[in-house]
Amino acid sequence: LDRTYSRGKTREYAQQRLIEHADRLHAQLDAGAVIYICGSADKIGAGAQDTLRQLLGEKTCDRLSKAGRIRLDTY
């Protein structure tokens, strides 16, 4: 389980973490991991989804989303 918070003492952003840990992301997804993205739709939601598309490809993201393995809780 990895968590990233953009508010607080250490500002980190999901997009940065995804890129920094791309190898681990692939390994975790191969093992059945689910990605949960929570936060502002226009900032974190859009940015994280764009980053996932860059790292995984459009088809893989679509497949994972349809399988419920990329989940968004945005406002």
Backbone as CSV, one residue per row, in Angstrom:
resi,resn,N_x,N_y,N_z,CA_x,CA_y,CA_z,C_x,C_y,C_z
1,LEU,0.847,-1.173,0.000,0.000,0.000,0.000,0.893,1.237,0.000
2,ASP,0.697,2.074,-0.975,1.422,3.343,-1.050,0.414,4.472,-0.948
3,ARG,0.753,5.464,-0.156,-0.100,6.648,-0.026,0.722,7.877,-0.345
4,THR,0.066,8.837,-0.969,0.712,10.104,-1.283,-0.253,11.217,-0.937
5,TYR,0.239,12.216,-0.235,-0.601,13.343,0.163,0.006,14.639,-0.358
6,SER,-0.815,15.431,-1.013,-0.317,16.706,-1.540,-0.444,17.827,-0.517
7,ARG,-1.130,17.546,0.559,-1.253,18.546,1.625,-0.540,18.021,2.853
8,GLY,0.219,18.862,3.467,0.956,18.443,4.645,2.393,18.906,4.573
9,LYS,3.187,18.395,5.488,4.585,18.819,5.575,5.383,18.408,4.340
10,THR,5.225,17.180,3.921,5.947,16.711,2.735,4.959,16.609,1.582
11,ARG,5.002,17.591,0.720,4.077,17.601,-0.415,4.573,16.647,-1.487
12,GLU,3.782,15.636,-1.717,4.072,14.691,-2.786,2.827,14.605,-3.650
13,TYR,3.031,14.294,-4.883,1.911,14.191,-5.798,1.903,12.807,-6.419
14,ALA,0.712,12.285,-6.643,0.569,10.930,-7.167,1.342,10.747,-8.461
15,GLN,1.295,11.756,-9.316,1.988,11.654,-10.596,3.484,11.414,-10.392
16,GLN,4.076,12.139,-9.454,5.505,11.984,-9.167,5.806,10.579,-8.662
17,ARG,4.991,10.114,-7.724,5.215,8.784,-7.139,5.066,7.689,-8.178
18,LEU,4.073,7.820,-9.053,3.882,6.813,-10.095,5.110,6.715,-10.990
19,ILE,5.639,7.859,-11.377,6.818,7.883,-12.251,8.045,7.341,-11.517
20,GLU,8.251,7.774,-10.272,9.413,7.333,-9.489,9.411,5.828,-9.255
21,HIS,8.236,5.246,-9.130,8.120,3.827,-8.789,7.462,3.029,-9.914
22,ALA,7.736,3.407,-11.147,7.105,2.758,-12.302,7.393,1.256,-12.343
23,ASP,8.618,0.850,-12.044,8.948,-0.582,-12.065,8.130,-1.346,-11.034
24,ARG,8.033,-0.776,-9.849,7.260,-1.428,-8.790,5.777,-1.431,-9.132
25,LEU,5.299,-0.364,-9.762,3.905,-0.290,-10.193,3.582,-1.453,-11.125
26,HIS,4.440,-1.685,-12.111,4.224,-2.792,-13.052,4.206,-4.130,-12.319
27,ALA,5.134,-4.338,-11.403,5.200,-5.593,-10.652,3.952,-5.786,-9.795
28,GLN,3.508,-4.719,-9.141,2.322,-4.821,-8.299,1.078,-5.098,-9.137
29,LEU,0.964,-4.461,-10.286,-0.180,-4.722,-11.161,-0.149,-6.154,-11.683
30,ASP,1.032,-6.658,-12.006,1.158,-8.051,-12.442,0.702,-9.015,-11.350
31,ALA,0.856,-8.595,-10.090,0.451,-9.418,-8.952,-1.011,-9.199,-8.567
32,GLY,-1.735,-8.358,-9.328,-3.162,-8.165,-9.083,-3.543,-6.920,-8.314
33,ALA,-2.635,-5.985,-8.154,-2.912,-4.765,-7.387,-4.048,-3.947,-8.003
34,VAL,-4.674,-3.152,-7.149,-5.718,-2.212,-7.552,-5.214,-0.811,-7.241
35,ILE,-5.445,0.123,-8.151,-5.029,1.513,-7.968,-6.251,2.332,-7.586
36,TYR,-6.160,3.044,-6.468,-7.214,3.953,-6.025,-6.680,5.374,-6.113
37,ILE,-7.397,6.237,-6.808,-7.010,7.636,-6.945,-8.128,8.471,-6.340
38,CYS,-7.794,9.240,-5.318,-8.785,10.054,-4.618,-8.318,11.500,-4.591
39,GLY,-9.247,12.429,-4.801,-8.910,13.840,-4.728,-9.649,14.646,-5.761
40,SER,-9.147,15.812,-6.030,-9.748,16.743,-6.975,-9.733,16.161,-8.388
41,ALA,-10.887,16.141,-9.035,-10.998,15.550,-10.375,-10.129,16.269,-11.393
42,ASP,-10.080,17.592,-11.305,-9.341,18.344,-12.326,-7.839,18.368,-12.077
43,LYS,-7.410,18.037,-10.879,-5.974,18.039,-10.585,-5.457,16.611,-10.466
44,ILE,-5.726,15.979,-9.357,-5.178,14.643,-9.129,-5.783,13.618,-10.073
45,GLY,-7.083,13.675,-10.272,-7.732,12.687,-11.131,-7.195,12.706,-12.542
46,ALA,-7.212,13.862,-13.161,-6.748,13.988,-14.546,-5.247,13.740,-14.653
47,GLY,-4.476,14.307,-13.741,-3.020,14.161,-13.798,-2.566,12.727,-13.593
48,ALA,-3.142,12.056,-12.610,-2.754,10.669,-12.343,-3.173,9.758,-13.490
49,GLN,-4.348,9.991,-14.040,-4.790,9.173,-15.173,-3.886,9.377,-16.387
50,ASP,-3.507,10.607,-16.650,-2.586,10.878,-17.762,-1.253,10.164,-17.551
51,THR,-0.750,10.217,-16.328,0.521,9.560,-16.014,0.402,8.050,-16.168
52,LEU,-0.695,7.475,-15.701,-0.894,6.036,-15.865,-0.937,5.653,-17.339
53,ARG,-1.598,6.470,-18.148,-1.654,6.188,-19.593,-0.254,6.223,-20.212
54,GLN,0.563,7.162,-19.763,1.938,7.249,-20.274,2.755,6.024,-19.861
55,LEU,2.572,5.583,-18.619,3.366,4.472,-18.098,2.874,3.104,-18.567
56,LEU,1.558,2.957,-18.682,0.979,1.643,-18.958,0.421,1.490,-20.363
57,GLY,0.091,2.603,-20.972,-0.543,2.560,-22.280,-2.058,2.650,-22.160
58,GLU,-2.670,3.180,-23.177,-4.121,3.409,-23.200,-4.916,2.107,-23.050
59,LYS,-4.531,1.076,-23.798,-5.277,-0.188,-23.768,-5.220,-0.845,-22.395
60,THR,-4.047,-0.839,-21.781,-3.903,-1.440,-20.457,-4.733,-0.680,-19.436
61,CYS,-4.710,0.646,-19.490,-5.512,1.446,-18.561,-6.998,1.173,-18.749
62,ASP,-7.443,1.088,-19.992,-8.851,0.779,-20.260,-9.221,-0.591,-19.702
63,ARG,-8.362,-1.571,-19.924,-8.624,-2.928,-19.432,-8.685,-2.958,-17.903
64,LEU,-7.730,-2.295,-17.259,-7.708,-2.264,-15.794,-8.916,-1.522,-15.236
65,SER,-9.313,-0.439,-15.877,-10.490,0.316,-15.430,-11.747,-0.534,-15.540
66,LYS,-11.916,-1.206,-16.669,-13.093,-2.063,-16.869,-13.129,-3.213,-15.878
67,ALA,-11.958,-3.682,-15.465,-11.866,-4.774,-14.492,-11.984,-4.273,-13.053
68,GLY,-12.120,-2.955,-12.867,-12.226,-2.390,-11.524,-10.903,-2.283,-10.802
69,ARG,-9.810,-2.308,-11.541,-8.492,-2.261,-10.910,-7.861,-0.879,-10.943
70,ILE,-8.493,0.061,-11.619,-8.170,1.480,-11.476,-9.471,2.133,-11.053
71,ARG,-9.484,2.655,-9.846,-10.709,3.228,-9.283,-10.478,4.683,-8.908
72,LEU,-11.468,5.499,-9.195,-11.384,6.931,-8.908,-12.446,7.327,-7.897
73,ASP,-12.063,8.147,-6.954,-12.992,8.784,-6.020,-12.630,10.258,-6.044
74,THR,-13.212,10.977,-6.982,-12.843,12.376,-7.186,-14.040,13.284,-6.986
75,TYR,-13.742,14.535,-6.724,-14.799,15.530,-6.507,-14.560,16.746,-7.361
